[in-house]
Amino acid sequence: MNARFLPAGEAALVVEFGAAIDPTLNERVRALDRALAGRTINGIVETVPTYRSLMIHFDPRLVSTAELIEEIRGLELDEESDAPERCWVIPVCYEAPYAEDLAEVAAALGLSPARVAQLHSEATYRVYMYGFAPGYVFLGGLPAELAISRRPQPRAPVPPGSLLIAGGQALIASVSMPTGWYNLGATPAVLFDPKRTPPVLVDIGDRIAFEAIDRASFTALQEAAAKGGEIARIRNR
């Protein structure tokens, strides 16, 4: 297995496949995650997939780091998943008051606000990982024209459902919190609900396409979502 094994304290191990946001690397991460799920290794507590690595939390009283590495080296990884590929269509409003930073991003990139919204909405994204906060969905596939650095200082909290970009990445916020990313718009879809099983609507490896809507549609869909309606849909392939 072509990977680096990085101990993270005495109760966690990081298996790193590379250093880029790349679908091939992410498929290896997912393949290792599936392989571990399908094999009983005493002591593994939890696995956490990221863009290009898998963190494995384990009980050091039941398995040592060296033993765990030996077990992992013996695994055969199948990068072809049996699960059908899903592409979610998620409505997004790029109008005020939801697109709080759209004009700022447009000015910084030398584009019109309409062009920024168009580029963001016409791309197809891949769900790479959850992170930073419960239910935060990190995406790859942001158009190169929208590459912008993080803010020098965090901005005021953004609401749940905000569509954020920074550092060549995109994400969908799940909870309100300050951020160093830029808010281009918002979706009325509830992607994270701790009372739902599973709590995050989309899965790692899924695709996401954004569908631009106006303020009136946002309000109507938000009301429907509050009543338990499904706002996001899976696109037929």
C-alpha positions in Angstrom: 0.0 0.0 0.0 1.5 3.3 -1.1 0.7 5.4 2.0 2.3 7.2 4.9 1.4 6.0 8.4 1.4 8.9 10.9 0.7 8.2 14.6 -1.5 10.9 16.1 -0.9 10.4 19.8 -1.2 7.0 21.4 -4.8 6.3 20.3 -5.0 7.4 16.7 -3.3 6.7 13.4 -3.5 8.7 10.1 -3.1 6.9 6.9 -2.1 9.5 4.3 -2.4 8.8 0.5 -1.2 12.2 -0.8 -1.3 15.9 -0.3 -3.9 17.2 -2.9 -7.6 17.6 -3.3 -7.9 14.8 -5.9 -10.7 12.3 -6.6 -8.2 9.4 -7.0 -6.7 10.0 -3.6 -10.1 10.3 -2.1 -11.2 7.0 -3.6 -8.2 5.3 -1.9 -9.3 6.9 1.4 -12.8 5.5 0.9 -11.6 2.1 -0.2 -9.5 1.8 3.0 -12.5 2.9 5.1 -14.7 0.2 3.4 -12.0 -2.4 3.9 -11.7 -1.7 7.6 -15.5 -1.7 8.0 -15.6 -5.1 6.4 -12.9 -6.6 8.5 -13.0 -7.1 12.3 -9.9 -5.5 13.8 -10.1 -5.5 17.6 -9.7 -2.1 19.1 -10.8 0.2 16.3 -13.2 2.8 17.7 -13.9 5.1 14.7 -12.6 6.1 11.3 -12.7 9.7 9.9 -12.2 10.1 6.2 -10.8 13.4 4.8 -9.7 14.7 1.4 -6.5 12.5 1.2 -6.2 10.6 4.5 -8.1 8.4 6.9 -7.8 8.9 10.7 -8.3 5.7 12.7 -9.1 6.1 16.4 -8.3 3.0 18.4 -8.1 1.6 21.9 -4.4 1.2 22.6 -5.2 -1.3 25.3 -6.6 -3.7 22.6 -4.3 -3.0 19.6 -0.9 -1.2 19.3 0.0 1.3 16.5 2.5 -1.2 15.1 -0.1 -4.0 15.1 -2.7 -1.8 13.4 -0.2 -0.7 10.7 0.6 -4.4 10.0 -3.2 -5.2 9.7 -3.7 -2.3 7.3 -0.7 -3.2 5.1 -2.3 -6.6 4.7 -5.6 -5.3 3.3 -6.5 -5.3 -0.4 -8.2 -2.1 -1.4 -11.0 -2.2 -3.9 -11.4 1.4 -5.2 -14.6 0.4 -7.1 -17.6 0.9 -4.8 -20.8 -1.1 -5.3 -22.9 1.9 -4.2 -24.6 3.7 -7.0 -23.2 7.2 -7.7 -25.7 9.9 -6.7 -25.8 13.5 -7.9 -27.9 15.8 -5.7 -29.6 18.9 -7.1 -29.7 21.6 -4.3 -31.5 24.9 -4.7 -29.4 28.0 -3.9 -30.3 31.7 -3.8 -27.6 34.1 -4.9 -29.6 37.2 -4.1 -29.6 39.5 -1.0 -29.8 39.0 1.9 -28.4 35.5 1.4 -25.4 36.4 -0.8 -23.6 38.4 1.9 -20.1 38.4 0.3 -21.0 38.0 -3.4 -20.2 41.6 -4.3 -16.9 41.5 -2.3 -15.8 38.3 -4.0 -16.7 39.7 -7.4 -14.7 42.8 -6.8 -11.7 40.9 -5.6 -11.7 38.6 -8.6 -12.5 41.2 -11.2 -15.8 39.6 -12.1 -19.4 40.7 -12.0 -21.6 39.3 -9.2 -23.7 37.6 -11.8 -20.7 35.9 -13.3 -19.5 34.6 -9.9 -23.0 33.2 -9.2 -23.1 31.6 -12.7 -19.7 30.0 -12.3 -20.6 28.7 -8.8 -23.9 27.3 -9.9 -22.8 25.7 -13.1 -20.1 23.5 -11.6 -20.6 20.0 -10.4 -19.0 19.3 -7.0 -17.8 16.2 -5.2 -18.4 15.6 -1.5 -15.0 14.9 -0.1 -15.5 15.0 3.7 -17.3 16.3 6.7 -15.4 18.5 9.0 -14.7 21.5 11.1 -18.2 21.5 12.6 -21.0 18.9 12.8 -22.4 18.3 9.3 -20.2 20.8 7.5 -19.9 19.4 3.9 -16.6 20.0 2.2 -16.7 20.0 -1.6 -14.1 19.9 -4.4 -14.7 21.1 -8.0 -14.8 24.8 -7.4 -14.0 26.5 -10.8 -10.5 27.9 -11.0 -11.9 31.4 -11.7 -13.3 31.5 -8.2 -10.0 30.7 -6.4 -9.8 33.2 -3.6 -7.7 33.1 -0.4 -9.3 33.0 3.1 -10.1 36.2 4.8 -7.3 37.8 6.9 -9.8 37.9 9.7 -13.0 35.9 10.3 -16.3 37.5 9.4 -19.5 37.6 11.4 -21.4 34.3 11.8 -23.1 32.9 8.7 -26.4 31.1 9.0 -26.9 27.4 8.3 -27.2 26.6 4.7 -24.7 29.2 3.6 -22.6 28.4 0.5 -18.9 29.3 1.3 -15.7 29.4 -0.7 -12.1 29.9 0.1 -8.7 28.4 -0.7 -9.9 26.6 -3.8 -12.6 24.8 -1.8 -16.3 25.1 -1.4 -18.6 24.0 1.5 -22.1 24.1 2.8 -22.4 25.4 6.3 -24.5 23.4 8.7 -24.5 25.6 11.8 -24.1 29.3 12.5 -20.6 30.3 13.3 -17.9 32.9 12.4 -15.8 32.0 9.3 -12.8 33.0 7.3 -14.6 31.9 4.1 -16.8 34.0 1.8 -20.6 33.5 1.6 -21.9 33.5 -1.9 -25.5 32.4 -1.2 -27.7 30.0 0.8 -29.8 26.9 0.3 -33.1 26.3 2.1 -32.3 22.5 2.1 -31.5 21.1 5.5 -28.3 19.0 4.9 -27.7 18.4 8.6 -30.3 17.3 11.1 -29.1 15.5 14.3 -32.6 13.9 14.5 -32.3 12.4 11.1 -30.7 9.0 10.3 -28.1 9.5 8.9 -27.9 13.1 10.1 -26.1 14.4 7.0 -28.2 14.1 3.9 -25.3 13.7 1.4 -22.6 11.1 1.6 -18.9 11.2 0.9 -18.4 10.5 -2.8 -21.7 12.0 -3.8 -21.9 14.7 -6.4 -23.7 18.0 -5.9 -25.1 20.4 -8.5 -26.6 23.8 -7.5 -29.8 25.2 -9.0 -30.2 28.9 -8.8 -33.5 30.2 -7.4 -34.9 33.6 -6.5 -35.9 35.0 -3.1 -39.5 34.1 -3.3 -38.7 30.5 -4.2 -36.2 30.4 -1.3 -38.9 31.4 1.2 -41.4 28.9 -0.1 -38.9 26.1 -0.1 -37.6 27.1 3.4 -41.2 26.9 4.7 -41.6 23.5 3.1 -38.3 22.3 4.6 -39.5 23.4 8.0 -42.5 21.1 7.6 -40.3 18.2 6.8 -40.4 18.5 3.0 -37.5 17.2 0.9 -35.9 20.1 -0.9 -32.8 18.5 -2.4 -33.4 15.8 -5.0 -31.3 13.2 -6.7 -30.8 13.8 -10.4 -31.6 10.8 -12.7 -28.6 9.7 -14.8 
